[in-house]
Amino acid sequence: MAANDTSQESPPGERRSDRSPWNWLLVVPVVVPLLTLLFNKDEPRLAGFPAFYWMQFAFIPLGVLCTVLVYRMTRKRG
């Protein structure tokens, strides 16, 4: 690779910025499972499972949804 090869670098004056307000949405799947007061109970039951267990599984799609949304809103277009 030549020393003058700048094809991998960004053009002068254009710096990459990962500072997007959309990134704050990634805090949701981290903080919500820590709020045990939301799901530290037996009722309501879903298919016989206490709320504690099925809510833990519900956090998985929540995390995926937040991650996909942030990715789609912050990726570079063009």
SULURLIN-V215675 format. One record per residue. RES is the residue in one letter. PSI is psi in whole degrees, 0 to 359 (none if undefined). NEAR is the number of other ideal C-beta (glycine too) atoms within 10 Angstrom. D_LAST is the distance of its C-alpha to the last C-alpha in Angstrom with 1 decimal. Layout:
BEGIN
((RES:PSI:NEAR:D_LAST) (RES:PSI:NEAR:D_LAST))
END
This chain:
BEGIN
((M:132:6:26.4) (A:152:6:27.0) (A:334:5:27.4) (N:2:5:25.2) (D:109:8:22.2) (T:21:10:19.4) (S:336:6:16.5) (Q:348:6:16.2) (E:157:8:16.5) (S:153:9:14.2) (P:152:7:14.9) (P:140:7:18.1) (G:343:5:18.2) (E:108:8:15.0) (R:146:7:16.3) (R:133:6:14.8) (S:124:7:16.3) (D:15:6:17.1) (R:91:6:19.2) (S:141:11:18.1) (P:338:8:20.8) (W:333:13:19.4) (N:335:12:20.7) (W:338:9:24.2) (L:339:16:24.0) (L:348:14:24.5) (V:331:10:28.0) (V:307:17:29.1) (P:349:17:29.5) (V:318:10:31.4) (V:320:8:33.7) (V:315:16:34.6) (P:342:17:36.4) (L:346:7:38.3) (L:76:9:39.8) (T:340:9:42.6) (L:342:6:44.5) (L:329:11:42.1) (F:14:17:43.1) (N:67:10:46.4) (K:167:12:48.5) (D:324:8:49.9) (E:151:6:49.3) (P:153:10:47.5) (R:146:11:47.6) (L:114:12:45.1) (A:34:5:46.6) (G:353:7:49.2) (F:136:13:46.9) (P:158:14:47.4) (A:323:17:44.7) (F:316:12:44.1) (Y:313:13:43.0) (W:335:15:40.9) (M:327:19:39.1) (Q:319:12:38.2) (F:331:10:36.5) (A:336:14:34.8) (F:338:14:33.0) (I:307:11:31.1) (P:329:10:29.0) (L:314:14:28.7) (G:319:15:27.1) (V:315:11:24.8) (L:315:13:23.8) (C:317:18:23.2) (T:315:14:21.2) (V:318:10:18.9) (L:315:14:18.5) (V:318:17:17.7) (Y:312:11:15.1) (R:327:9:13.3) (M:342:12:13.6) (T:354:15:12.6) (R:153:7:9.7) (K:139:5:6.7) (R:143:3:3.8) (G:none:2:0.0))
END
